[in-house]
Every structure is written in structure tokens, then in C-alpha cells.
Amino acid sequence: MPIVPVEVLAASAGVPPERVIKLDGNENPYGCSPRVQRALAGYPYFHVYPDPDQRELRKAIAGYVNVAPECITPGAGSDEIIDLILRLFLDTGDKVINCVPTFGMYNFNTGVCGGKVVVVPRNEDYEVDVPAVKAAIDRRTKVLFVASPNNPSGNITRPDDLRELVETGILVVVDEAYAEFSGVSVVPWVARYENVIVLRTFSKWAGLAGLRVGYGVLPAGIAAHIMKIKPPYNVNTAAQIAALESLADIEYLRGRVQAIVDERPRLYRLLRSIAFLEPLPSDANFILCRVLGGRAKQVCDALAKQGIFIRYFDTPLLRDFIRISVGKPEHTDALTEALKKLG
Ligand SMILES: *Cc1c(COP(=O)(O)O)cnc(C)c1O
């Protein structure tokens, strides 16, 4: 389910856009680096096409994650890299293993690319069921997706579990959209294994969700193929500038990430103090909560009326759950105040 823009949310709640507390999209409440705003305002060459080889951007990202530039493929969000990987590896009817509940794009893009999704549910702690994944692999299986930290459950996949999966030889795509909030990454594995791809993005930690810029870290041979099949100008000039300026302002942005990481346990404690909520521990910038008494929708709607927006789940695996992005301290305060009144 796609994200609803702030103006639409504001109109639905009858509050001005600046009063909206948007905790439904795991976006960065502090916004992007001010250097991004300044660089975009003063850029003189928007009339010229961007570099299709993305040389400067690949080099800067390579420096950030400490791999060779040949191993980086930038995309219009990491969503685009998911699509490109599946286009490259899937023939019609090939299988993709999806460890649910998880991010929706693996299922969506597999369908678009003519693949068949093999669903392997996570265990009761939302950990990947390694034996079940291994048992599901056959000769039509081309890709396994593992989000770590997982969205929406917030937990990382233990490196030992990931290693066991990688050692099956199947192509493992580790989606690290939230790695900057967990401090855990398997990017160094890309140099060691031929079947590991890591996805990263500027959307969450760098506050660039609206500009669409993410990347894959891939074995150089696979990266070269992706560069060949991608649309030449897939990352627009504004997005490339924004990513470069973010990496040039890394200390500032790390401070913002730290503020969110520091706020996470406070939000968790306050959610735990609400009688009808059972929050799950999280390594990301959001917290999944079970809502007791079948009240998840009611809670969401009541918050929305006050201009506080969170994500609501009502699927067989997530019946009566909500997901709340970690915001600024004042967002936590407003949210908990509103939740307490719902008693
Ligand atoms: C938000 C999210 C993404 C999307 O990132 P974009 O770079 O904005 O496309 C990818 N994976 C997961 C697990 C996410 O939650």
C-alpha cells in the first residue's frame, strides 16, 4: 500500500500540513541535510541530462560503503534495483523466496517480472525460518529476499542465519534500507561471495525519500549487467546532487540518525506503558505493535482525526498490528498523549 502525501493527510484530518505528525512511512522527521537544499537551489545545469554511468555518484557511494565503484548500481530508490535484479535473473515461471511478513515490493516486482513467489513465513519472533527456506529451494529458485532490519517487524537477521542461506549458493538479496539505524551490515560479504547483493537507500537515514535515490552493492559482474539494462537516466540530476551532498554532510546526518536511535527506546517504553499495546523490539526507525482487543483500526482512525498518522496492518500474518515510525521527541509526546486518552 503506497504512502499518502502530507497534503492529503492534512485535508483528511482538517489540520494544516505543518501540524501533521507523519509516522506512517519511516521517513526522516528531520528532513534532508540543509546542504542538499542549498545545492539544489543554486544548481545551474538542470537542462542537461545526468551522467548515465553515474561516475561521481558511484565513486562517492563506494567510498561511503568501502567497496569498489564497479560494485555500485544507483537507482531511482532501492525499489528500482529490486526490479532490475528480478528482470536480470528471472525467466517466466522462475521462483523467488519471500520471507513474510516483509516489505511488499519483492512480491510486487516478482509478479511484474513473470516470476512465482514462494512464501516462507518467518517464525513467531519474525526470524527467517532457515530450514524452511532451504527446503523450499529447487532448480527454479533464482532469488531469496531478506530485509534486515525487516520491515515491518524491525529485527535484523542474525549473520549466522544469513551465512547459512548464502552458503546454499542461491542469490541472496539482503535489503538494508534501515542499516544506518541498526549499525549492522553485510556489505563486506559482497567481496567474498558471488551470490550476495546488498540494497541500500538514501530515503530513510538521509531524508531523501521524495527524491528517489538508492543503490545496490553487487559483485562487479552482476553490477555490470545491471548497468547495461537500467534506463540510462534512471537517477535524475537533483537526486544525484542530493545524494552527493548528503555524503559530504555525513557528520550532520549521522547526528540526526543518532537522535532517532536515541528516541527509539523512549518510544518503545512509552508504548509498552499503554495497556492495549504490545510493542516489538526494533533495530530500525519504526516499532511494530500488536494491538489487543481487536482495536487496531479504531486506534489508527482516532489518531488520524488528531493529525497523527501511523500504519495499520490487517493481514493474516499481522492481524491487528500497527507500525509507528520513530519521530522527534515532541512527536512521541503527542502520540503517547493521544494514546493515553484512548485508554
Ligand atoms: C523503505 C524501504 C525500501 C525503499 O527504499 P527506496 O530507496 O525509497 O525505494 C526498501 N526496502 C525496505 C525494506 C524499505 O522499508
The ligand as a Gaussian input file, in Angstrom:
#p B3LYP/6-31G(d) Opt

LIG

0 1
 C       11.544000       1.920000       2.511000
 C       12.101000       0.623000       2.072000
 C       12.737000       0.498000       0.839000
 C       12.517000       1.533000      -0.230000
 O       13.533000       2.310000      -0.429000
 P       13.566000       3.329000      -1.647000
 O       15.024000       3.517000      -1.773000
 O       12.835000       4.542000      -1.178000
 O       12.965000       2.719000      -2.861000
 C       13.359000      -0.689000       0.512000
 N       13.314000      -1.729000       1.357000
 C       12.676000      -1.657000       2.537000
 C       12.655000      -2.851000       3.422000
 C       12.030000      -0.488000       2.919000
 O       11.341000      -0.455000       4.051000

